[in-house]
Structure formats: C-alpha cells, structure tokens
C-alpha cells in the first residue's frame, strides 16, 4: 500500500511540532507526532489547514504535555538530596587520587564515579576515557620516538642526537604531567556537574 | 479508539485542552499495564494506533466507577450549594 500524500503545510506543522516537543520522553513525543501524522495524512491542503487550526499551536501542545509529565521518584530524590560525601570523595580521588596513591587512587575515583548515580553515563565515560586516551597518546609518541632513535643509531651517519628534540623519557614525563593535569580538570568538572545536578529546583513541583 | 478520536472526544467534552494533555496520560497508563495498543489500517489509508483497556485496566475502571458516584455526591454535598448565611 502506498503512503498517503502529505502536503507541504503538514510537513511544516509536523516539523514545528517535533521541535516544540524536544525534551519530552520519546514515547510521549512519538505518540503525539504519530497521532497527528495519522490524522493529517492524505488530507487536502484545505482539510489539513482546518485540522491544524483545530490542533493549535505546537508550543501550546508541548506545554500541555510538559504540564502532564510527572517527575519520576528518582528525579525527586535526586533534587531533594544534598550532595553526598561519596560523590565528593569520588571527584576528589579523580582529581588528586593519582598523586596521593599513583594509579590506584585515580582508578578508585573512576570506580566510585561509575557506582554513583549523580553523573550521567556520558560524564562517566569522559572521566574514564580522557586519561586513557592521553596515556595511549603518550605510549604512541614514546614508541614512535624509540623506533626513530633506534633507526638513527643504526644508520651510517652516526650523527649526534639533537639535544633540542625530546627523547622518550621526556615524553613519559610530559605524558604523566598532562594526565595529572587532565585528572585535576576532570575532578573539578565532576564537582561542578555535581553541584549543578544537586541544586534544589523544588519550585517546579510546588505549583 | 485511536489517539485522535480519544483526544477529540475529550477536547469536545472540555476535559483536556489539547492532544498534548492526552499522551503523557496514555503513556503512563500503558506503563502501568492499564491500556495496550494495536495497529490497524484505516479506510482513508494511514495505519492508526488503537488503544484498548487491558484486563487490569478494566478492573481499575470498574473500581473507579463504583467509587465515582459516592465521591461526586460527597463533593456536591459539601460545595454544591451556596452557604445560606452569606
């Protein structure tokens, strides 16, 4: 069966509606858009315009849908709870744990971040992958430099090493410093995100 | 009934303001297992999503019906008349 013809006015209205419904749960916004699309499909411009007038402004529909959304219990708990010490310690361990107890301190911080519900999955992945990516970059740089050094030493010219060029050891040192700085930045970023997600917003639910 | 029919009926009875009011409720009812959906092609072409009560939804509706009349009567008894001494 071929799809019913959809007029330009319907396309524009559905696009406006989809944009207005942004932020609502997918099943709610998809349900509204599907119902409207079903009803408008196959109508002439005149009939579609009449239906669209009956439906009203997409922003009004979206506002009504938002008013009906009940915040989940977990969201309410998260809003009302103060920032727990567990999360603060996790962020501090990410920040300076690697300095206090090399490697283990930072790993413990990342494990604690993953076991907390205060950060999004994206934030947890960033916290985990950024230091690993920096370590990988350092390893690649050291390997490449070692390989280059070995080739130079084996070459016929036996030229003296340029003292201005970093050697593998320098790269390891720089890499460690960069990772520690990144850990510091990530810890501060986690604390800011923690503060933002824990800021009381009770006025939204007291109306 | 399909979504638009439900919305149209409720709007015409002034029970909801727009289709936007309906779908969060339908989603909650579906999550609670009170309604289920099925697709059916319409005469005019598009496949529509129809909503129907589940056995659990029918029980909840029956329970609500039995409570509604006494509840409405109680509300009417309390606020249905203007106070005489005003």
Interface residues (C-beta under 8 A of the other chain):
Chain A: X1 X3 X4 X24 X25 X27 X28 X31 X32 X34 X35 X36 X37 X38 X39 X41 X42 X55 X56 X60 X61 X62 X63 X64 X65 X67 X68 X69 X70
Chain B: X2 X3 X4 X7 X16 X17 X18 X19 X20 X21 X23 X24 X25 X26 X27 X28 X30 X41 X42 X44 X45 X46 X47 X48 X49
